[in-house]
């Protein structure tokens, strides 16, 4: 039981972010290439001074000259905290003094220089800003590029990324206004525009942003029906963004956009909700059909009034109907008697004139054939 207590693996703290990023260990500085370059320049300068003054360098002194600062810089990279690194350095230096060197002054000098100078030169990328504390108080925001830290007094509390970040989160199981349990997933686009406020005024600002967005999302779900939440997603996303942005602006953080990526409904409710949605669609379809019938009836009523008062319009309508039938290539058409009489009276197509011509030709032919010679009688 006692061994289990000592060797039991510590569980990581619960994160409210769906896919939490890996949290780095805190560090006061970073041993970078530029710092090692400064150490190397110092060593070469020190070696040149000894050579110009005629001071010889033995193997032990040469190894101490180059090995002590590089080894100390390596220790500083393993323990990037001032307190821990200095303790380790003192222990290693003491062991070297006791067991290795007879004249350790040069080695101690080089090791001390490597311990203090190498971490003093820091470099950040264009999108990074360092929050520097001096004796525990906020000193300034430094970066990007190369900047200096005063050994022991200064330390980098945190490095803030100013680029737009995308964080996904979940509202878990929430009741809508019509008592439907849903699980909503969303993503948040946000950025830090004031590193000082984000670090000095908020503890774990990333989790604070996501918790605020999660609370606003749950509140929006509970204020709306499921159908409204599905149909007016863009408007609800805008309301959530504005609500969260009011809180995070005081933290030096801006919420650019919040998008709902997934809405999960319980399996037992999917069937009834599907039938309800189908019934709603049928209802809307019938309403639209009835409205169309009403509109058609109104148009027909207006047309009937026009035809009742305008005979010419009615006749034109008759002609358009016949024209459409002829265009369709119909060999036989059924036409009301009234239309036929009107067409004959008006002789629209010239039928009466054609009939008269035919009758006149028939009379002429009959008259010519009816004249016989007189001797025959």
Protein Blocks (a to p, Z undefined) as FASTA:
>chain_A
ZZmmmmpccdddddfbfbacddddddfbdcdfklmmmmmmmmmmmmmmmmmnopacdfkl
mmmmmmmmmmmmmmmmmmmcfklmmmmmmmmmmmmmmmmmmblmlmmmmmmmmmmmmmmp
ccddfkbccdddeehiafbdcdehjddddehkaccfbacdfbdcdddddekjaddfkopa
cddddddddddfblklmmmmpghkllmmmmmmmmmmmmmmmmpcfklmmmmmmmmmmmmm
mmmmmmmmmnopacfbdcdfbdcddfklmmmmmmmmmmmmmmmmmmmmmmmmmmmmmmmm
mmmmmmmmmmklmmmmmmmmmmmmmmnopabdcddfklmmmmmmnomnommmmmmmmmmm
mmmmmmmmmpccfklZZ
